[in-house]
């Protein structure tokens, strides 16, 4: 299956941002990785690097959302589903050589304090992931407010555990976080 030049640019930018961050990724490098011309990048993204980054963040966010959807649905019990998410993140992070963590973390941290399209794309990604967890919890009988708060906690904890796992080159932070999140979820009397 052939991919379009625009899609190659977005995927290449997504991988580079994930591994190097926004500041560390240049528009020429994106073009080179995508096997595209610089002119093509600007043709599809007249807004330059920021426009490419926003599309890349949205792409990475959807990839992560797919992983979340699949793992959340792989287990009927919500505590087991949360554990499955942490376990899958650990497996994929190790397989990438500890380089392919969260698709929004680096860009989000590098653009903190700005009111940029990048920050908005990162915020939308986090809210979308929280919604996936919230929906699972609601389907399992959680009251709305509890489901919202636990979902925020799950995504926040997984994000932090993923960064810690990368830094330590160890799956343990994700395994531990998964176990503790499962304990939290089980603490609700449903």
Backbone as CSV, one residue per row, in Angstrom:
resi,resn,N_x,N_y,N_z,CA_x,CA_y,CA_z,C_x,C_y,C_z
1,UNK,0.839,-1.182,0.000,0.000,0.000,0.000,0.886,1.249,0.000
2,UNK,0.681,2.106,-0.962,1.470,3.337,-1.047,0.871,4.403,-0.138
3,UNK,1.766,5.172,0.453,1.306,6.292,1.261,1.595,7.581,0.518
4,UNK,0.778,8.565,0.761,0.953,9.844,0.098,2.164,10.570,0.685
5,UNK,2.654,11.525,-0.063,3.778,12.327,0.418,3.408,13.028,1.717
6,UNK,2.206,13.562,1.787,1.772,14.245,3.008,1.789,13.280,4.195
7,UNK,1.273,12.074,3.980,1.258,11.090,5.072,2.672,10.713,5.501
8,UNK,3.572,10.548,4.548,4.961,10.225,4.895,5.580,11.344,5.731
9,UNK,5.286,12.583,5.382,5.810,13.729,6.131,5.278,13.703,7.565
10,UNK,3.991,13.464,7.721,3.366,13.456,9.051,3.936,12.321,9.899
11,UNK,4.038,11.134,9.331,4.557,9.988,10.085,6.018,10.215,10.475
12,UNK,6.824,10.702,9.531,8.237,10.972,9.842,8.355,12.029,10.934
13,UNK,7.574,13.088,10.825,7.614,14.145,11.844,7.157,13.608,13.194
14,UNK,6.154,12.761,13.196,5.666,12.188,14.448,6.764,11.384,15.141
15,UNK,7.463,10.544,14.397,8.537,9.730,14.979,9.686,10.612,15.477
16,UNK,10.048,11.607,14.693,11.146,12.491,15.091,10.789,13.298,16.336
17,UNK,9.574,13.829,16.391,9.152,14.592,17.571,9.124,13.695,18.804
18,UNK,8.679,12.475,18.622,8.602,11.526,19.724,9.990,11.242,20.283
19,UNK,10.970,11.164,19.414,12.326,10.788,19.821,13.223,11.981,20.149
20,UNK,12.998,13.106,19.485,13.918,14.238,19.613,13.274,15.494,20.168
21,UNK,11.948,15.524,20.201,11.252,16.718,20.627,11.091,17.722,19.499
22,UNK,10.349,18.762,19.776,10.074,19.802,18.781,11.323,20.617,18.478
23,UNK,12.007,21.042,19.515,13.190,21.881,19.339,14.287,21.127,18.592
24,UNK,14.437,19.844,18.879,15.502,19.048,18.287,15.226,18.538,16.884
25,UNK,14.055,18.815,16.359,13.678,18.323,15.036,13.599,19.487,14.060
26,UNK,14.312,19.357,12.975,14.314,20.400,11.954,13.460,20.026,10.758
27,UNK,13.011,21.024,10.047,12.156,20.822,8.880,12.895,20.063,7.773
28,UNK,14.185,20.325,7.630,14.972,19.597,6.621,15.081,18.120,6.990
29,UNK,15.253,17.846,8.267,15.338,16.461,8.713,14.011,15.733,8.477
30,UNK,12.913,16.423,8.715,11.594,15.835,8.464,11.477,15.467,6.987
31,UNK,11.845,16.400,6.118,11.776,16.134,4.676,12.640,14.933,4.304
32,UNK,13.847,14.906,4.824,14.764,13.807,4.522,14.200,12.466,4.998
33,UNK,13.723,12.410,6.229,13.167,11.169,6.780,11.929,10.712,6.014
34,UNK,11.173,11.654,5.507,9.949,11.341,4.761,10.229,11.039,3.294
35,UNK,11.485,11.184,2.887,11.871,11.037,1.481,11.011,11.963,0.615
36,UNK,10.985,13.211,1.039,10.218,14.247,0.360,11.113,15.467,0.181
37,UNK,10.725,16.324,-0.712,11.480,17.553,-0.892,11.025,18.580,0.139
38,UNK,11.896,19.530,0.396,11.538,20.615,1.298,10.337,21.381,0.744
39,UNK,10.301,21.525,-0.575,9.170,22.184,-1.219,7.854,21.466,-0.952
40,UNK,7.904,20.133,-0.928,6.699,19.352,-0.640,6.216,19.604,0.780
41,UNK,7.155,19.675,1.708,6.776,19.927,3.098,6.042,21.261,3.187
42,UNK,6.602,22.283,2.570,5.969,23.609,2.630,4.688,23.670,1.804
43,UNK,4.597,22.833,0.768,3.365,22.770,-0.022,2.213,22.265,0.851
44,UNK,2.454,21.175,1.560,1.411,20.592,2.396,1.233,21.326,3.720
45,UNK,2.297,21.983,4.171,2.270,22.663,5.468,2.834,24.069,5.318
46,UNK,2.047,24.982,4.719,2.540,26.344,4.512,2.890,27.066,5.808
47,UNK,2.367,26.568,6.919,2.677,27.160,8.222,4.024,26.716,8.758
48,UNK,4.773,25.915,7.996,6.119,25.521,8.380,6.158,24.466,9.474
49,UNK,7.216,24.510,10.256,7.499,23.487,11.261,6.360,23.321,12.263
50,UNK,5.785,24.419,12.728,4.701,24.303,13.712,3.510,23.565,13.111
51,UNK,3.173,23.850,11.869,2.038,23.177,11.226,2.304,21.686,11.056
52,UNK,3.530,21.336,10.687,3.894,19.922,10.574,3.817,19.270,11.948
53,UNK,4.318,19.949,12.954,4.319,19.403,14.314,2.899,19.144,14.815
54,UNK,1.986,20.045,14.546,0.596,19.866,14.976,-0.002,18.629,14.316
55,UNK,0.219,18.477,13.013,-0.282,17.287,12.309,0.372,16.026,12.852
56,UNK,1.648,16.100,13.159,2.384,14.945,13.697,1.880,14.572,15.089
57,UNK,1.610,15.562,15.914,1.093,15.306,17.259,-0.287,14.658,17.168
58,UNK,-1.119,15.155,16.282,-2.451,14.560,16.107,-2.339,13.116,15.626
59,UNK,-1.400,12.860,14.735,-1.176,11.493,14.245,-0.720,10.587,15.391
60,UNK,0.272,11.029,16.138,0.769,10.243,17.263,-0.299,10.039,18.319
61,UNK,-1.110,11.058,18.539,-2.190,10.956,19.523,-3.197,9.896,19.106
62,UNK,-3.488,9.828,17.821,-4.439,8.817,17.342,-3.843,7.420,17.418
63,UNK,-2.558,7.293,17.142,-1.903,5.983,17.299,-1.992,5.515,18.750
64,UNK,-1.715,6.423,19.673,-1.780,6.087,21.097,-3.221,5.789,21.510
65,UNK,-4.171,6.534,20.963,-5.579,6.287,21.255,-5.979,4.891,20.789
66,UNK,-5.474,4.462,19.653,-5.764,3.117,19.152,-5.232,2.067,20.118
67,UNK,-4.000,2.263,20.600,-3.429,1.336,21.579,-4.309,1.305,22.836
68,UNK,-4.712,2.471,23.318,-5.561,2.534,24.515,-6.895,1.824,24.295
69,UNK,-7.542,2.121,23.156,-8.830,1.496,22.853,-8.715,-0.024,22.865
70,UNK,-7.700,-0.516,22.162,-7.524,-1.967,22.046,-7.240,-2.611,23.393
71,UNK,-6.371,-2.004,24.181,-6.041,-2.622,25.471,-7.173,-2.471,26.477
72,UNK,-7.861,-1.349,26.456,-8.997,-1.180,27.369,-10.110,-2.180,27.053
73,UNK,-10.299,-2.462,25.784,-11.346,-3.395,25.380,-10.909,-4.854,25.481
74,UNK,-9.607,-5.089,25.677,-9.112,-6.468,25.756,-9.492,-7.151,27.063
75,UNK,-9.893,-6.368,28.037,-10.258,-6.895,29.355,-11.618,-6.334,29.760
76,UNK,-12.474,-7.207,30.240,-13.797,-6.759,30.691,-13.695,-5.960,31.987
77,UNK,-12.892,-6.450,32.917,-12.710,-5.793,34.211,-11.892,-4.517,34.034
78,UNK,-12.364,-3.372,34.547,-11.639,-2.117,34.322,-10.243,-2.102,34.957
79,UNK,-10.071,-2.750,36.092,-8.743,-2.798,36.720,-7.776,-3.603,35.852
80,UNK,-8.250,-4.722,35.316,-7.418,-5.525,34.427,-7.118,-4.763,33.133
81,UNK,-8.077,-3.973,32.681,-7.884,-3.191,31.455,-6.788,-2.133,31.644
82,UNK,-6.795,-1.480,32.793,-5.766,-0.475,33.077,-4.394,-1.137,33.177
83,UNK,-4.346,-2.292,33.823,-3.090,-3.040,33.913,-2.609,-3.437,32.517
84,UNK,-3.534,-3.850,31.668,-3.175,-4.229,30.292,-2.569,-3.046,29.533
85,UNK,-3.089,-1.845,29.775,-2.526,-0.642,29.128,-1.079,-0.439,29.558
86,UNK,-0.830,-0.495,30.842,0.533,-0.300,31.350,1.466,-1.375,30.803
87,UNK,0.996,-2.599,30.784,1.803,-3.718,30.290,2.149,-3.521,28.802
88,UNK,1.157,-3.122,28.010,1.395,-2.922,26.574,2.361,-1.764,26.336
89,UNK,2.233,-0.697,27.093,3.174,0.417,26.974,4.594,-0.041,27.288
90,UNK,4.744,-0.860,28.318,6.068,-1.367,28.691,6.661,-2.214,27.576
91,UNK,5.850,-3.089,26.995,6.317,-3.959,25.906,6.779,-3.121,24.710
92,UNK,5.964,-2.156,24.324,6.298,-1.344,23.153,7.494,-0.432,23.410
93,UNK,7.597,0.095,24.604,8.717,0.968,24.933,10.032,0.188,24.895
94,UNK,10.044,-0.993,25.480,11.238,-1.829,25.448,11.600,-2.182,24.004
95,UNK,10.594,-2.576,23.218,10.827,-2.973,21.823,11.437,-1.834,20.995
96,UNK,11.137,-0.600,21.371,11.669,0.552,20.627,13.068,0.950,21.088
97,UNK,13.619,0.195,22.027,14.920,0.595,22.573,14.814,1.798,23.476
98,UNK,13.630,1.971,24.086,13.362,3.047,25.045,13.259,4.417,24.386
99,UNK,13.014,4.472,23.072,12.972,5.760,22.380,11.567,6.236,22.035
100,UNK,10.631,5.324,21.840,9.294,5.715,21.370,8.297,5.784,22.510
101,UNK,8.416,6.811,23.306,7.490,7.015,24.409,6.244,7.742,23.943
102,UNK,5.697,8.521,24.812,4.471,9.256,24.522,4.680,10.196,23.333
103,UNK,3.725,10.201,22.406,3.886,11.040,21.222,3.699,12.535,21.459
104,UNK,3.308,12.937,22.659,3.117,14.375,22.900,4.020,14.944,23.989
105,UNK,4.638,14.099,24.786,5.352,14.577,25.974,6.419,15.619,25.648
106,UNK,7.339,15.283,24.743,8.454,16.198,24.467,7.950,17.538,23.939
107,UNK,7.049,17.497,22.968,6.536,18.746,22.397,5.758,19.546,23.434
108,UNK,5.010,18.851,24.278,4.241,19.550,25.313,5.166,20.271,26.281
109,UNK,6.202,19.579,26.735,7.119,20.176,27.703,7.914,21.326,27.101
110,UNK,8.292,21.186,25.842,9.098,22.234,25.198,8.311,23.497,24.893
111,UNK,6.999,23.391,24.851,6.190,24.561,24.503,5.317,25.032,25.663
112,UNK,5.636,24.565,26.886,4.878,25.010,28.055,4.902,26.535,28.154
113,UNK,3.807,27.076,28.633,3.742,28.523,28.825,3.395,29.288,27.569
114,UNK,3.206,28.586,26.479,2.830,29.263,25.238,1.366,28.970,24.943
115,UNK,0.777,29.841,24.184,-0.577,29.599,23.695,-0.444,29.272,22.216
116,UNK,0.131,28.107,21.965,0.431,27.729,20.588,-0.491,26.613,20.126
117,UNK,-0.523,26.420,18.831,-1.277,25.306,18.261,-0.731,23.981,18.784
118,UNK,0.573,23.934,19.021,1.190,22.716,19.540,0.629,22.396,20.920
119,UNK,0.572,23.389,21.803,0.015,23.165,23.146,-1.443,22.727,23.055
120,UNK,-2.208,23.327,22.163,-3.611,22.943,22.017,-3.729,21.506,21.515
121,UNK,-2.881,21.117,20.570,-2.914,19.737,20.061,-2.544,18.751,21.169
122,UNK,-1.570,19.098,21.980,-1.174,18.234,23.101,-2.301,18.116,24.122
123,UNK,-2.930,19.224,24.450,-4.040,19.216,25.410,-5.209,18.388,24.872
124,UNK,-5.503,18.541,23.588,-6.574,17.753,22.970,-6.260,16.262,23.045
125,UNK,-4.999,15.903,22.813,-4.595,14.490,22.878,-4.834,13.935,24.272
126,UNK,-4.365,14.641,25.282,-4.539,14.173,26.659,-6.013,14.046,27.030
127,UNK,-6.807,15.024,26.640,-8.251,14.966,26.933,-8.900,13.786,26.211
128,UNK,-8.476,13.540,24.990,-9.020,12.413,24.232,-8.696,11.080,24.884
129,UNK,-7.464,10.927,25.360,-7.082,9.683,26.038,-7.840,9.518,27.345
130,UNK,-7.993,10.624,28.085,-8.769,10.572,29.326,-10.205,10.145,29.029
131,UNK,-10.753,10.634,27.940,-12.129,10.288,27.571,-12.264,8.795,27.287
132,UNK,-11.269,8.205,26.655,-11.313,6.763,26.384,-11.355,5.967,27.689
133,UNK,-10.528,6.354,28.637,-10.515,5.667,29.932,-11.830,5.933,30.662
134,UNK,-12.275,7.164,30.635,-13.537,7.537,31.295,-14.692,6.715,30.735
135,UNK,-14.758,6.591,29.420,-15.833,5.825,28.791,-15.816,4.364,29.246
136,UNK,-14.632,3.789,29.336,-14.517,2.402,29.814,-15.050,2.299,31.246
137,UNK,-14.651,3.235,32.095,-15.091,3.208,33.490,-16.597,3.406,33.602
138,UNK,-17.150,4.289,32.793,-18.602,4.503,32.808,-19.332,3.229,32.395
139,UNK,-18.826,2.554,31.367,-19.451,1.303,30.921,-19.384,0.225,32.004
140,UNK,-18.404,0.356,32.887,-18.236,-0.623,33.969,-18.969,-0.218,35.240
141,UNK,-19.753,0.866,35.183,-20.593,1.232,36.305,-20.078,2.342,37.212
142,UNK,-18.972,2.977,36.862,-18.467,4.077,37.685,-19.407,5.275,37.582
143,UNK,-19.640,5.967,38.694,-20.363,7.244,38.623,-19.549,8.236,37.776
144,UNK,-20.213,9.145,37.141,-19.587,10.062,36.187,-18.389,10.821,36.763
145,UNK,-18.558,11.437,37.933,-17.468,12.221,38.527,-16.267,11.342,38.864
146,UNK,-16.523,10.173,39.435,-15.434,9.251,39.755,-14.727,8.789,38.482
147,UNK,-15.497,8.475,37.462,-14.912,8.022,36.190,-13.996,9.099,35.616
148,UNK,-14.433,10.347,35.679,-13.618,11.443,35.153,-12.323,11.578,35.935
149,UNK,-12.426,11.585,37.256,-11.237,11.778,38.083,-10.270,10.598,37.985
150,UNK,-10.783,9.395,37.965,-9.911,8.229,37.835,-9.251,8.226,36.452
151,UNK,-9.972,8.608,35.429,-9.389,8.663,34.073,-8.235,9.655,34.008
152,UNK,-8.408,10.818,34.618,-7.323,11.807,34.669,-6.126,11.208,35.402
153,UNK,-6.387,10.514,36.499,-5.319,9.890,37.274,-4.606,8.806,36.462
154,UNK,-5.354,7.985,35.767,-4.767,6.902,34.960,-3.845,7.468,33.893
155,UNK,-4.318,8.422,33.125,-3.488,8.972,32.042,-2.287,9.706,32.615
156,UNK,-2.479,10.473,33.658,-1.354,11.188,34.274,-0.306,10.220,34.799
157,UNK,-0.746,9.177,35.463,0.188,8.196,36.021,0.916,7.431,34.919
158,UNK,0.199,7.023,33.880,0.845,6.305,32.774,1.865,7.185,32.057
159,UNK,1.518,8.460,31.882,2.454,9.399,31.242,3.740,9.509,32.049
160,UNK,3.604,9.712,33.339,4.776,9.828,34.200,5.573,8.537,34.262
161,UNK,4.875,7.408,34.337,5.556,6.111,34.391,6.313,5.834,33.094
162,UNK,5.749,6.272,31.987,6.417,6.042,30.708,7.723,6.834,30.621
163,UNK,7.691,8.065,31.045,8.921,8.865,31.057,9.948,8.245,32.005
164,UNK,9.506,7.834,33.177,10.413,7.215,34.147,10.996,5.917,33.590
165,UNK,10.185,5.138,32.916,10.667,3.895,32.298,11.719,4.193,31.234
166,UNK,11.486,5.236,30.448,12.474,5.616,29.428,13.796,6.017,30.064
167,UNK,13.728,6.866,31.048,14.938,7.362,31.703,15.721,6.209,32.336
168,UNK,14.997,5.301,32.997,15.652,4.183,33.684,15.886,2.964,32.792
169,UNK,15.362,3.028,31.563,15.469,1.898,30.640,14.993,0.611,31.319
170,UNK,13.805,0.721,31.898,13.242,-0.384,32.664,11.723,-0.368,32.535
171,UNK,11.151,-1.549,32.434,9.695,-1.671,32.384,9.049,-1.512,33.762
172,UNK,9.842,-1.638,34.809,9.316,-1.659,36.176,8.413,-0.463,36.518
173,UNK,8.748,0.772,36.155,7.836,1.871,36.506,6.431,1.691,35.924
174,UNK,6.349,1.150,34.731,5.031,0.924,34.132,4.315,-0.249,34.792
175,UNK,5.029,-1.323,35.093,4.405,-2.456,35.778,3.876,-2.028,37.139
176,UNK,4.707,-1.310,37.889,4.309,-0.858,39.217,3.104,0.070,39.133
177,UNK,3.150,1.001,38.211,2.040,1.940,38.048,0.771,1.204,37.650
178,UNK,0.890,0.235,36.756,-0.273,-0.551,36.359,-0.900,-1.272,37.540
179,UNK,-0.060,-1.876,38.386,-0.587,-2.579,39.571,-1.286,-1.614,40.523
180,UNK,-0.673,-0.446,40.746,-1.259,0.513,41.682,-2.531,1.146,41.122
181,UNK,-2.558,1.381,39.822,-3.789,1.910,39.217,-4.907,0.879,39.304
182,UNK,-4.570,-0.389,39.108,-5.578,-1.446,39.237,-6.126,-1.476,40.660
183,UNK,-5.249,-1.314,41.628,-5.677,-1.273,43.035,-6.632,-0.095,43.254
184,UNK,-6.296,1.048,42.700,-7.174,2.218,42.806,-8.547,1.926,42.199
185,UNK,-8.555,1.393,40.999,-9.816,1.113,40.317,-10.655,0.122,41.119
186,UNK,-10.004,-0.892,41.674,-10.717,-1.912,42.466,-11.237,-1.347,43.805
187,UNK,-10.686,-0.242,44.249,-11.112,0.320,45.529,-12.508,0.920,45.475
188,UNK,-13.033,1.134,44.267,-14.385,1.688,44.134,-15.384,0.555,44.277
189,UNK,-16.333,0.735,45.153,-17.348,-0.276,45.404,-18.470,-0.095,44.384
190,UNK,-18.443,-0.925,43.370,-19.433,-0.775,42.296,-20.528,-1.800,42.383
